[in-house]
Amino acid sequence: MKRRDLLRGALAAGLTAPALAALTAARTDVDQTLSPDIPQDLADLEAAAESYGYGYHGQQPARVLADLVADFTTLYPLLTVPQHAPVRARLCRTAGQMAGMTAIVLHDLGSRRESRAWFATAARAATESGDDQLHAWVLSRETMVPLNYGAPKAAADLAERARHLAGHRPTAAATLAAAVAARAYALNHQSEQARAALEAADALMNRLPEGERSDTWLTYGEQKHHVHLSHAFTTLANTRRARESQQRALELSAPTSTMTRTLLHIDAAACAHHDGDSEQACRRTIAALTALPDGYRTGLVRRRAQDLYEAIPAQHHHERAVQDLRDVLAA
């Protein structure tokens, strides 16, 4: 009776701050008894993970990284208290997604050691969640660390682990694993294995359910598929197929996809080199790099441009375009 009188008194003046506080207290008292095992923040964190999956959206990677890690730390108190198994699985799944996406940003920024550490955390969380497809996704994304930073054999081994874990069903993780395996084999001069993996990736892509085709870090859309094909075919010196994928990927990439579009332009420059025009390759790479805003001319983009420079035979290094590229990379 006393509480009823307090509520009536608080509400008599309308929905004032004291009235809203009284309503909140009444609701949370009962809410906590109804669902003590479901943290109130869990749905918000799951939604945040989904939102981060849409990528940079024109934001600098360092800013996205700060936001991701801030939300990731919110999981800590929820994971330190006992939870029912289904809730614990959801928490671990969200932790795996967020840790994996943090690792992706660190990889893009060129921080290989930190990226691998975050991928390891993501893999442990995915394992505890019981979600094999998430675990395969983590391993597939981790493959891109050795893939893009000079260890293609290690990348191929990691990609094959991801393919085994993902299985043969057409899932985003299975398709991604086949695509990155193709890139690793191409870089490792295993052309036959690369072509077989490309065929597998195409076959899986053709059967991929619509719900897994959206353009996010956690799914596998057509744009992402052609980005991977572009790099694989460029590495294999199949410039016709590479250019087809570059054109399609650029058509599907938003103007704000700064890093992806730059990597595609560098792939196109590498195709020019494969076709015998190293001067044009250098000029196009310089244009791609100098068009980047501050904060992007580092990490993966710089590594890909450096790879092109190093692919040019030493006897051409005295040429003006090659020297200009070297100077841009050194800046």
C-alpha positions as CSV (number, residue, x, y, z in Angstrom):
1,M,0.0,0.0,0.0
2,K,2.8,2.4,0.8
3,R,4.5,1.8,-2.6
4,R,1.2,2.4,-4.3
5,D,0.8,5.8,-2.6
6,L,4.4,6.7,-3.4
7,L,3.8,5.9,-7.1
8,R,0.5,7.8,-7.2
9,G,2.3,10.8,-5.6
10,A,5.2,10.7,-8.0
11,L,2.9,10.4,-11.0
12,A,0.5,13.1,-10.0
13,A,2.9,15.7,-11.4
14,G,3.3,13.8,-14.7
15,L,6.3,11.9,-16.1
16,T,8.9,13.9,-14.2
17,A,12.4,12.5,-13.5
18,P,11.3,11.2,-10.0
19,A,8.2,9.6,-11.5
20,L,10.3,7.9,-14.2
21,A,12.8,6.7,-11.6
22,A,10.0,5.2,-9.6
23,L,8.6,3.4,-12.7
24,T,12.1,2.1,-13.5
25,A,12.6,0.8,-10.0
26,A,9.3,-1.0,-10.1
27,R,10.0,-2.6,-13.5
28,T,13.6,-3.7,-12.8
29,D,12.7,-5.3,-9.4
30,V,10.3,-7.7,-11.2
31,D,12.4,-7.9,-14.4
32,Q,15.4,-9.2,-12.4
33,T,13.3,-11.9,-10.8
34,L,11.8,-13.0,-14.2
35,S,15.1,-13.3,-16.1
36,P,18.0,-13.3,-13.7
37,D,20.2,-15.3,-16.1
38,I,19.9,-13.1,-19.2
39,P,22.1,-10.0,-18.8
40,Q,20.2,-6.9,-19.9
41,D,23.2,-5.7,-22.0
42,L,23.5,-8.9,-24.0
43,A,21.0,-7.9,-26.8
44,D,22.7,-4.5,-27.1
45,L,26.1,-6.1,-27.4
46,E,24.8,-8.5,-30.1
47,A,23.4,-5.6,-32.0
48,A,26.7,-3.7,-31.6
49,A,28.6,-6.7,-33.0
50,E,26.2,-6.8,-36.0
51,S,26.7,-3.1,-36.6
52,Y,30.5,-3.3,-36.5
53,G,30.3,-6.0,-39.1
54,Y,29.3,-3.4,-41.7
55,G,32.9,-2.2,-41.7
56,Y,34.5,1.2,-41.7
57,H,31.8,3.3,-43.4
58,G,34.3,5.9,-44.2
59,Q,35.7,6.1,-40.7
60,Q,39.4,5.9,-40.0
61,P,40.4,2.4,-38.8
62,A,41.8,3.7,-35.6
63,R,38.5,5.2,-34.6
64,V,36.6,2.0,-35.3
65,L,39.2,0.1,-33.3
66,A,38.7,2.3,-30.3
67,D,34.9,1.9,-30.4
68,L,35.2,-1.9,-30.9
69,V,37.5,-2.4,-28.0
70,A,35.4,-0.2,-25.7
71,D,32.3,-2.4,-26.4
72,F,34.4,-5.6,-26.1
73,T,35.4,-4.7,-22.6
74,T,31.7,-4.5,-21.6
75,L,31.6,-8.3,-22.0
76,Y,34.1,-8.9,-19.3
77,P,31.8,-8.5,-16.2
78,L,29.1,-10.6,-18.0
79,L,31.6,-13.4,-18.6
80,T,32.9,-13.5,-15.1
81,V,29.6,-14.5,-13.4
82,P,27.8,-17.9,-13.8
83,Q,25.3,-18.1,-16.7
84,H,23.1,-20.7,-18.0
85,A,24.7,-22.6,-20.9
86,P,22.6,-20.9,-23.8
87,V,23.4,-17.4,-22.4
88,R,27.1,-18.3,-22.0
89,A,27.1,-19.5,-25.6
90,R,25.6,-16.2,-26.8
91,L,28.1,-14.2,-24.8
92,C,31.0,-16.2,-26.1
93,R,29.7,-15.9,-29.7
94,T,29.5,-12.1,-29.4
95,A,33.0,-12.0,-27.8
96,G,34.3,-14.1,-30.7
97,Q,32.8,-11.8,-33.3
98,M,34.1,-8.6,-31.6
99,A,37.6,-10.0,-31.0
100,G,37.7,-11.2,-34.6
101,M,36.7,-7.8,-36.0
102,T,39.2,-6.1,-33.7
103,A,41.9,-8.4,-35.2
104,I,40.7,-7.4,-38.7
105,V,41.2,-3.7,-38.0
106,L,44.6,-4.4,-36.4
107,H,45.6,-6.4,-39.5
108,D,44.5,-3.6,-41.8
109,L,46.6,-1.2,-39.7
110,G,49.7,-3.4,-40.0
111,S,49.9,-4.6,-36.4
112,R,50.5,-8.3,-37.1
113,R,51.4,-9.4,-33.6
114,E,48.4,-7.8,-32.0
115,S,46.2,-9.0,-34.7
116,R,47.2,-12.6,-34.2
117,A,46.7,-12.3,-30.4
118,W,43.2,-11.0,-30.9
119,F,42.4,-13.8,-33.4
120,A,43.6,-16.3,-30.8
121,T,41.1,-14.8,-28.3
122,A,38.4,-14.9,-30.9
123,A,39.1,-18.5,-31.7
124,R,38.9,-19.5,-28.0
125,A,35.6,-17.6,-27.6
126,A,34.3,-19.3,-30.8
127,T,35.3,-22.7,-29.5
128,E,33.5,-22.1,-26.2
129,S,30.4,-20.9,-28.0
130,G,30.1,-24.2,-29.9
131,D,29.7,-22.4,-33.2
132,D,32.0,-24.2,-35.7
133,Q,31.1,-21.7,-38.5
134,L,32.2,-18.8,-36.3
135,H,35.4,-20.6,-35.5
136,A,36.0,-21.3,-39.2
137,W,35.3,-17.6,-40.0
138,V,37.9,-16.6,-37.4
139,L,40.5,-18.9,-38.9
140,S,39.7,-17.7,-42.4
141,R,40.1,-14.1,-41.4
142,E,43.3,-14.9,-39.5
143,T,44.7,-16.5,-42.7
144,M,44.9,-13.0,-44.1
145,V,47.6,-12.0,-41.6
146,P,50.3,-14.5,-43.0
147,L,48.7,-14.2,-46.5
148,N,49.3,-10.4,-46.7
149,Y,52.5,-10.2,-44.8
150,G,54.8,-12.7,-46.6
151,A,54.0,-16.2,-45.2
152,P,51.8,-17.9,-47.9
153,K,52.6,-21.5,-46.7
154,A,51.4,-20.7,-43.2
155,A,48.4,-19.0,-44.7
156,A,47.5,-22.1,-46.8
157,D,47.8,-24.4,-43.8
158,L,45.5,-22.1,-41.7
159,A,43.0,-21.8,-44.6
160,E,42.8,-25.6,-44.9
161,R,42.1,-25.9,-41.1
162,A,39.3,-23.4,-41.7
163,R,37.9,-25.4,-44.6
164,H,37.9,-28.6,-42.6
165,L,36.1,-26.9,-39.7
166,A,33.5,-25.2,-42.0
167,G,32.6,-28.5,-43.8
168,H,31.1,-28.8,-47.2
169,R,27.8,-26.9,-46.7
170,P,27.5,-23.6,-48.6
171,T,28.2,-21.2,-45.7
172,A,29.9,-17.8,-45.6
173,A,32.8,-19.3,-43.6
174,A,33.3,-22.2,-46.0
175,T,33.3,-19.9,-49.1
176,L,35.7,-17.4,-47.4
177,A,38.0,-20.3,-46.4
178,A,38.2,-21.6,-50.0
179,A,38.8,-18.1,-51.4
180,V,41.6,-17.3,-49.0
181,A,43.1,-20.7,-49.6
182,A,43.2,-19.9,-53.3
183,R,45.1,-16.7,-52.7
184,A,47.6,-18.5,-50.4
185,Y,48.3,-21.2,-52.9
186,A,48.7,-18.6,-55.7
187,L,51.2,-16.7,-53.6
188,N,53.0,-20.0,-52.8
189,H,53.3,-20.8,-56.6
190,Q,50.9,-23.8,-56.3
191,S,48.9,-22.9,-59.3
192,E,47.0,-26.2,-59.5
193,Q,45.8,-26.1,-55.9
194,A,45.0,-22.4,-56.3
195,R,42.7,-23.1,-59.3
196,A,41.0,-26.0,-57.5
197,A,40.3,-23.7,-54.5
198,L,39.0,-21.0,-56.8
199,E,36.6,-23.5,-58.4
200,A,35.5,-24.6,-54.9
201,A,34.9,-21.0,-53.8
202,D,32.8,-20.3,-56.9
203,A,30.8,-23.4,-56.4
204,L,30.1,-22.5,-52.8
205,M,29.3,-18.9,-53.7
206,N,26.7,-20.1,-56.3
207,R,24.9,-22.1,-53.6
208,L,25.3,-19.6,-50.7
209,P,21.9,-18.8,-49.0
210,E,20.7,-15.3,-49.5
211,G,20.9,-14.6,-45.7
212,E,24.7,-15.1,-45.8
213,R,25.3,-12.9,-48.9
214,S,25.2,-9.4,-47.3
215,D,28.2,-7.2,-47.5
216,T,29.6,-7.4,-44.0
217,W,32.7,-8.7,-42.3
218,L,30.7,-11.5,-40.8
219,T,29.1,-12.7,-44.0
220,Y,30.2,-13.2,-47.6
221,G,28.8,-11.1,-50.4
222,E,29.5,-10.9,-54.1
223,Q,31.7,-7.8,-53.6
224,K,33.9,-9.6,-51.1
225,H,34.1,-12.7,-53.4
226,H,35.4,-10.6,-56.3
227,V,37.9,-8.8,-54.1
228,H,39.4,-12.2,-53.2
229,L,39.2,-13.4,-56.9
230,S,41.0,-10.2,-58.0
231,H,44.0,-10.9,-55.8
232,A,44.1,-14.6,-56.6
233,F,43.9,-14.1,-60.4
234,T,46.3,-11.2,-60.3
235,T,48.9,-13.3,-58.4
236,L,48.3,-16.1,-61.0
237,A,49.0,-13.5,-63.7
238,N,45.5,-14.3,-65.2
239,T,45.0,-10.6,-65.9
240,R,41.8,-11.1,-67.9
241,R,39.9,-12.8,-65.1
242,A,41.5,-10.5,-62.6
243,R,40.3,-7.4,-64.4
244,E,36.8,-8.8,-64.6
245,S,36.7,-9.3,-60.9
246,Q,38.2,-5.9,-60.2
247,Q,35.6,-4.2,-62.3
248,R,32.7,-6.1,-60.6
249,A,34.1,-5.5,-57.1
250,L,34.5,-1.7,-57.8
251,E,30.9,-1.6,-59.1
252,L,29.7,-3.2,-55.8
253,S,32.0,-1.2,-53.5
254,A,30.6,1.9,-51.8
255,P,32.6,5.2,-52.4
256,T,33.4,5.1,-48.7
257,S,35.1,1.7,-49.0
258,T,38.4,3.5,-49.2
259,M,40.8,0.6,-48.3
260,T,39.0,-2.0,-50.5
261,R,38.9,0.3,-53.5
262,T,42.6,1.2,-53.1
263,L,43.6,-2.5,-52.9
264,L,41.6,-3.2,-56.1
265,H,43.4,-0.3,-57.9
266,I,46.8,-1.8,-56.8
267,D,45.7,-5.2,-58.1
268,A,44.9,-3.5,-61.4
269,A,48.4,-1.9,-61.4
270,A,50.0,-5.3,-60.8
271,C,48.0,-6.6,-63.8
272,A,49.7,-3.9,-65.9
273,H,53.1,-5.1,-64.6
274,H,52.2,-8.7,-65.5
275,D,51.3,-7.5,-69.0
276,G,54.7,-5.9,-69.4
277,D,54.0,-2.2,-68.6
278,S,55.8,-1.6,-65.3
279,E,55.9,2.1,-65.8
280,Q,52.1,2.2,-65.9
281,A,52.0,-0.1,-62.9
282,C,54.1,2.3,-60.8
283,R,52.1,5.4,-61.9
284,R,48.8,3.7,-61.1
285,T,50.1,2.6,-57.7
286,I,51.3,6.1,-56.9
287,A,48.0,7.6,-57.9
288,A,46.2,5.1,-55.6
289,L,48.4,5.8,-52.6
290,T,48.5,9.6,-53.0
291,A,44.7,9.7,-53.3
292,L,44.3,8.2,-49.8
293,P,43.4,10.4,-46.8
294,D,45.6,10.5,-43.7
295,G,45.5,7.4,-41.7
296,Y,45.1,5.0,-44.6
297,R,48.5,5.0,-46.3
298,T,49.8,2.3,-43.9
299,G,49.5,-1.3,-43.0
300,L,48.0,-3.6,-45.6
301,V,47.7,-0.9,-48.3
302,R,51.4,0.0,-48.0
303,R,52.4,-3.8,-47.9
304,R,50.5,-4.5,-51.2
305,A,52.2,-1.5,-52.9
306,Q,55.5,-2.6,-51.5
307,D,54.9,-6.1,-53.0
308,L,54.4,-4.6,-56.4
309,Y,57.6,-2.5,-56.2
310,E,59.6,-5.6,-55.1
311,A,58.2,-7.6,-58.1
312,I,59.8,-5.1,-60.5
313,P,63.2,-6.5,-61.7
314,A,66.2,-4.6,-60.2
315,Q,67.4,-3.5,-63.7
316,H,64.4,-1.3,-64.0
317,H,64.9,0.4,-60.6
318,H,66.7,3.3,-62.2
319,E,63.6,4.3,-64.2
320,R,61.8,7.4,-63.1
321,A,58.4,5.9,-62.4
322,V,60.0,3.1,-60.3
323,Q,62.0,5.7,-58.4
324,D,58.9,7.8,-57.8
325,L,57.0,4.8,-56.4
326,R,60.0,4.0,-54.1
327,D,60.0,7.6,-52.8
328,V,56.2,7.5,-52.1
329,L,56.6,4.3,-50.2
330,A,59.5,5.8,-48.2
331,A,57.6,8.9,-47.3
